[in-house]
């Protein structure tokens, strides 16, 4: 899960592009990037088999969750790999947006999965998908609005 953006953690004032190891250290960056890369490699290794199952199964729910899983995993890999942006001057907006969208992807995946599991077998696949993504969309929408107000200093309410 993304951390507090560069504007608020004390690294935003450095000049020039700092190496990621100058900000947090090589081992911390490796501890973030290696598991994220291994997970994406795992997904890629099983992608052909999973896509074959999804195309024959025809479940809209599983196709949507698999797509959302790939989206969140790739955003997380980018976030873990681009830790140097957190310390780079001039990259604050890019870092904040990457952090925001990574958190949104992870939160949407978590909430929609919980909403789907809580419904058990009471609805059809399309009804389940619609209600799970509606619930997660509302929660994620409020979350992204609040984060955008804080991180990007939006002045919607004065």
N, C-alpha and C positions, 0 to 999 in steps of 0.2 A: 504494500500500500504506500502511495507517495507520502513524503514527509512535508513539513512546512516549507513553503516556497522560499526562494533565495532572498526575497525582500525582507522576510521576517526572521531569518535565522542567523543574520550577522555576516553572511558571505557576500552580500550584494555590493559592497563598497570597494571591492578589489578592482584594480585596473588591469586591462588586458585579459587574454584567455588563459586562465589558470588550468594547470593539469588537475585531473580529478584526484590524483594522489596528494596534491597540495591541500585539498579541501578536507578530505576524510581519510585518506590513506589507501594504499593499494589493496590491502586485505579486505577492507570494508567494501570497496568497489567490486572486488572479485567475489566476495560473499553474496553480493546482490546480483551480479550479472551471470555467474555460472549456473545457479539453479534456474533462472529465467530462461537462459539459452538451452539448458538441458530439457526443460519442459517443452519449449517450442520444437526442439529436435524430436522429442517423443511424439508430439502431435503430428509432425511431418512424417515420421517413420510409419505411423499407423493411418495416415490420411487416406491412402488409396483404399484400404480395406473399409475404413469408416464411411467414405463417400459412396462406396458400392452398397453398403448396408443402408445408408440413408436414401439413396436413389431407389432402391427396391422397396424399402419400408414405407416411404411416402408420408411419414409423420411430420407434419409441419412444426410441431413442438420440438422434436429432436433436431430438425434442420435449423430452426431458429437458435436453439441453445448451442449447437455446434458452431454456428456462425459467430455468435456472441462470445463463445469461448476463444475462438481464434482471434477475434478483434481485441479482446481483453489481454490475451497472452502476448500478442504483438506489441500492443501499447506498453505493457509492463516490461517487455524486453527493451523497447526503445527507452523507457524511463530509466531502467537500470543501467543501460549502456551509455547514456548521455548525462551522467552525473556531473561531468565537467561544466555543463551549462549552468549548474547551480552557482558556481563561483565566477563565471565569466561576466564581465560587465558588458552591457548591451544585449544580453541574452535573457534578461529577467522575464520579459513578456513571453518569449518562446518557452522558457522553463515552466513558468506559471501555467500556460495553456496546456503543455504536455502533462504536467502534474494533475491539472484539473480533469482533462479527458481520461487519463489513466484511472483516476479515482472514480470517475463516473462509470467507466466500463466495468470495473471490478464491482462497484456497488450495484449496478444494474444486474450483473450476473448473479450476485449473491441474493438480492431481494427477489428476483424473478424465480430463482431456483427454490427458495423457501416458500414462496407463494404457490408454486406449482406442487411442491411436496405436501403442503397443507391441504390441498384440495382433494387429495386421494383419488378415488375413482368416481366422483360424483358428476363429472362433466365430460363432454366429448373433447377430443384433441384440440379442435379449433376454439371452442369455448374456453378451455383451460389456458390456451396460449393467449387469447385476447384478454382474459381477466388477469393473468399473471403479469403480462407486459403493461397493462393499464396501471396496476398497482405499483409495479416497479418504476414505471414512467413518472407517476405522480411524485413518488418519494425522491427519485433521482432529480426530477425537475426542481423541486424545492431545495434539495441539496446543492445543485449546481448554481441556482440563483443566489443562495447564501454565500457560497464560496466565491462566486464571481464578484459579489458586492465587497467582500473582504479582500480578496487577492488582487483583483483588478481595480479596486477602489471606485466601484460604481456608486454613484450618489442617487439612488432611486428614492430612498426615504430620507428626508432631512428632519 
